[in-house]
Amino acid sequence: MSEISKKVAKVQRFLQARNEQLCASPHYQAIMALPPLQRWSVWCGLFVLAQVLVFGGLYLMFGKLVVIGFAASVLAGLATGLGALPALYFKNIAENLFNSLLGAAAGVMLAATAFSLLMPGIAFGNVVWPGKGIYAVSLGMVAGALFLHYADRKLPHVHLGVVDSQIRSFNKIWLFIVAITLHNFPEGMSVGVSFGTGDLKNGLVLAIAIALQNIPEGLAVALPLVGLGMNKWRAVAIATLTGLVEPVGGLLGITMVTLFQPILPLAMGFAAGAMLFVISEEIIPETHSHGRSRYATFALMAGFIVMMILDTMLA
């Protein structure tokens, strides 16, 4: 058995053990024994209660800004599930369409990185360290890129080319899901860090950008799972879960820079570097993996322009 297969088997055993532990819980069994309407009412009630506790606790500890930033990162993460919904009706989509979606996502991320992370980061850095903001942001960018490079080296990694049936086994799909989840963490962190500046406009623009970028990722996770015979709703749920790591990164980013303002330029640079790494390492190469893709090129430009206009409109 290869090293990657061993790691996949280890992850699967861990998830299976947690699932069995949950199913064995008497509370879980009691809820599942209820009639369908009561059962869903209980789940919805527990969900609402959890949100009240989480958001209420954040408001009491950190204030309104942290709550808004966390909520924005949650909504951006849920966009992954929105992107997965077409998998309920289709098992695959045209290659040019998927490449165009990825190209647009790359353009959106590039514009958001430039206008919502790098430029504000440099400006804030010049306030903290006059004339040296560019160096603080640059250092953060290098750290962000190295973080993802190191994580990719340590974790089994599969590239984005899943819709064209390059991935034909559940093992490889789980490797891809791990990779998507890993990349979503710094994206969520970038939303939190942006809100941490106190500029709600930048935070909102970046949250919209990440949400748009998450849509094709959700589709890329759900389609191969459906193609291998998994229940469609379960595939959509798994795709949604890959995006819900973003609120964790968002909460870390916004609380960190709220409590330690001087590190804000470094944090914004870190998020920008991580996002640029994903764009260059994953998204753009995938859109051109089967030769030149003019559709993806124009989609990238369109995505960049849309985000640039949105950033200007909300200024």
LOTOR-606810 format. One record per residue (C-alpha): x, y, z. Coordinates in steps of 0.02 Angstrom, whole numbers, padded with zeros to 5 digits, always signed. Last residue first. Example, Ala and Ser with C-alpha at 12.3 -4.5 7.8 and 13.67 -1.06 7.14 Angstrom:
LOTOR-606810
+00684-00053+00357 +00615-00225+00390 
***
This chain:
LOTOR-606810
-00802+02632-00103 -00943+02509-00137 -00953+02552-00322 -00764+02546-00341 -00748+02372-00265 -00893+02311-00371 -00811+02381-00528 -00646+02293-00488 -00741+02134-00445 -00831+02134-00612 -00671+02178-00706 -00572+02035-00628 -00711+01909-00663 -00724+01967-00844 -00535+01953-00866 -00536+01777-00795 -00685+01732-00906 -00589+01794-01057 -00444+01680-01016 -00555+01533-00969 -00646+01538-01136 -00480+01555-01230 -00424+01388-01159 -00254+01338-01227 -00217+01154-01205 -00297+01022-01097 -00230+01084-00930 -00271+01266-00970 -00411+01293-00844 -00319+01179-00722 -00159+01282-00731 -00258+01441-00689 -00346+01367-00537 -00217+01265-00446 -00041+01331-00422 -00063+01510-00484 -00234+01545-00407 -00200+01444-00249 -00032+01530-00221 -00112+01700-00252 -00238+01661-00115 -00104+01610+00009 -00001+01766-00029 -00152+01879-00007 -00199+01799+00160 -00021+01818+00224 -00010+01997+00161 -00169+02040+00254 -00100+01957+00411 +00067+02048+00398 -00021+02216+00376 -00137+02176+00524 +00003+02126+00644 +00002+02297+00729 -00185+02279+00772 -00166+02135+00894 -00336+02103+00973 -00438+02147+00818 -00306+02069+00705 -00319+01901+00791 -00507+01907+00817 -00537+01941+00632 -00418+01811+00566 -00462+01670+00685 -00648+01696+00657 -00626+01698+00469 -00516+01542+00470 -00648+01448+00569 -00785+01525+00462 -00693+01458+00308 -00694+01277+00368 -00876+01276+00317 -00830+01271+00133 -00783+01086+00133 -00945+01052+00227 -01049+01116+00081 -00967+00993-00038 -01005+00852+00084 -01187+00907+00095 -01203+00916-00095 -01134+00739-00109 -01256+00681+00025 -01400+00760-00071 -01347+00669-00229 -01328+00497-00148 -01158+00430-00201 -01148+00331-00364 -00974+00370-00427 -01038+00510-00538 -01125+00588-00389 -00959+00599-00297 -00875+00663-00456 -01003+00805-00471 -01005+00861-00288 -00825+00917-00263 -00802+01014-00426 -00974+01093-00407 -00927+01158-00236 -00765+01227-00306 -00860+01311-00448 -00963+01409-00319 -00822+01447-00196 -00748+01586-00304 -00910+01682-00301 -00918+01667-00110 -00735+01720-00096 -00767+01876-00199 -00926+01920-00103 -00831+01903+00062 -00691+02012-00009 -00811+02150-00057 -00898+02144+00112 -00735+02152+00209 -00671+02296+00104 -00832+02393+00131 -00839+02352+00317 -00674+02442+00346 -00633+02407+00529 -00468+02329+00476 -00525+02168+00556 -00657+02148+00422 -00515+02115+00299 -00432+01994+00420 -00593+01895+00436 -00619+01883+00249 -00435+01835+00222 -00450+01701+00356 -00593+01622+00261 -00484+01611+00107 -00340+01548+00215 -00450+01401+00272 -00530+01364+00104 -00367+01299+00031 -00356+01158+00158 -00538+01110+00131 -00509+01101-00057 -00355+00990-00031 -00445+00874+00090 -00589+00859-00035 -00464+00815-00173 -00388+00677-00067 -00564+00615-00032 -00595+00610-00219 -00438+00508-00242 -00497+00374-00120 -00675+00377-00190 -00609+00323-00358 -00621+00387-00536 -00531+00552-00527 -00476+00608-00700 -00659+00605-00744 -00663+00773-00836 -00750+00853-00687 -00606+00814-00571 -00464+00922-00631 -00440+01027-00475 -00277+00950-00418 -00255+00809-00293 -00151+00825-00136 -00100+00710+00005 -00050+00823+00150 +00130+00865+00199 +00188+00943+00036 +00025+01037+00012 +00036+01105+00189 +00215+01164+00161 +00170+01253-00001 +00014+01325+00081 +00116+01399+00224 +00254+01454+00106 +00130+01557+00005 +00061+01640+00161 +00234+01676+00232 +00292+01754+00069 +00137+01863+00066 +00163+01916+00247 +00340+01973+00210 +00275+02072+00062 +00142+02154+00171 +00271+02207+00299 +00388+02270+00162 +00253+02373+00077 +00203+02452+00242 +00379+02516+00275 +00360+02703+00241 +00287+02739+00413 +00271+02580+00518 +00095+02572+00591 +00019+02699+00472 +00121+02637+00324 +00063+02461+00364 -00118+02518+00356 -00093+02584+00180 +00004+02429+00127 -00131+02314+00194 -00269+02418+00114 -00185+02398-00056 -00140+02215-00034 -00302+02146+00037 -00461+02219-00038 -00397+02291-00203 -00261+02170-00255 -00322+02009-00176 -00502+02045-00222 -00453+02077-00402 -00352+01916-00412 -00488+01816-00326 -00622+01876-00447 -00511+01839-00596 -00473+01663-00532 -00657+01629-00503 -00696+01687-00680 -00566+01565-00745 -00640+01424-00640 -00813+01458-00709 -00744+01469-00885 -00653+01304-00863 -00816+01225-00805 -00910+01291-00957 -00773+01238-01077 -00770+01062-01004 -00957+01038-01023 -01045+00978-00867 -01055+00811-00777 -01175+00706-00674 -01318+00830-00688 -01479+00866-00590 -01433+00860-00406 -01253+00902-00455 -01320+01074-00503 -01332+01109-00314 -01144+01101-00282 -01115+01286-00316 -01240+01332-00181 -01152+01215-00060 -00988+01305-00091 -01081+01469-00065 -01102+01411+00115 -00920+01461+00148 -00952+01640+00094 -01106+01645+00206 -01005+01584+00356 -00864+01708+00318 -00990+01851+00315 -01065+01795+00481 -00892+01791+00559 -00853+01966+00497 -01020+02034+00558 -00998+01955+00730 -00819+02018+00743 -00875+02195+00703 -01018+02192+00829 -00914+02166+00985 -00773+02052+01042 -00827+01953+01196 -01013+01991+01209 -01039+01990+01021 -00940+01829+01001 -01042+01744+01136 -01206+01799+01058 -01150+01740+00887 -01101+01568+00950 -01243+01543+01074 -01377+01609+00957 -01307+01505+00813 -01308+01347+00919 -01487+01379+00972 -01540+01400+00791 -01457+01235+00744 -01532+01145+00892 -01705+01209+00845 -01682+01157+00664 -01628+00983+00717 -01776+00969+00836 -01900+01028+00705 -01825+00905+00581 -01858+00762+00701 -02032+00823+00745 -02083+00825+00562 -02000+00658+00525 -02077+00563+00673 -01951+00541+00816 -01835+00391+00824 -01692+00493+00748 -01698+00612+00896 -01689+00471+01024 -01547+00388+00929 -01447+00550+00929 -01474+00573+01117 -01428+00391+01151 -01261+00415+01060 -01216+00263+00955 -01242+00359+00792 -01118+00492+00847 -00985+00364+00895 -01011+00273+00731 -00987+00436+00635 -00830+00478+00734 -00758+00305+00699 -00799+00318+00514 -00715+00488+00502 -00557+00422+00587 -00554+00264+00481 -00574+00370+00322 -00430+00483+00372 -00317+00333+00408 -00365+00249+00244 -00321+00409+00150 -00153+00419+00238 -00115+00237+00198 -00165+00262+00017 -00047+00411+00005 +00099+00310+00076 +00069+00171-00050 +00000+00000+00000 
***
